[in-house]
């Protein structure tokens, strides 16, 4: 029979997790729906919540949503790797294999913006979309990226600058 303290901890964990799911499930489903097939969004969000439950002691209580977004990024990358059928010798040494159709960019209706975002590089695009679509900046963006607050501010600033430059190059034609 469990000790009373264990029951209280389990009850507290369950209450915490229920609140996390209730508060953040819509944001996570939207995150995935913007980046891939809508029919996969709920399943991928459920995978993130399963990870959160398993690693509940590692989830920072003051930064739950950034932790969930960071985990969602890993989940999305793992899911995409499963669908890319490349022989090992065809995998590039740096960067990621470019898929002909990027679901994240296909959500954008403006072809010029899509082209500019495509040209800034994967990391800058991720930073810009986390900021624009998920509303993250400052400490939350730093948490998702796994860097300091000043590093996140600088990364966002550089990504914006590169996007402006890419946009300018596309508009000068």
Buried (B, 14 or more C-beta within 10 A) or exposed (E): EEEEEEEEEEEEEEEBBEEBBEEBBEBBBBBBBBBBEEEBBBEBBBBBBEBBBEEBEEBEEEBBBBBBBBBBBEBBEEBBEEEEEEEEEEEEEEEEEEEEEBBBBEBBEEEEBBBBBBBBBEEBBBBBBBBEBBEBBEBBBBBBBEBEBEEBBEBBEBBBEBBEEBBEEBEEE
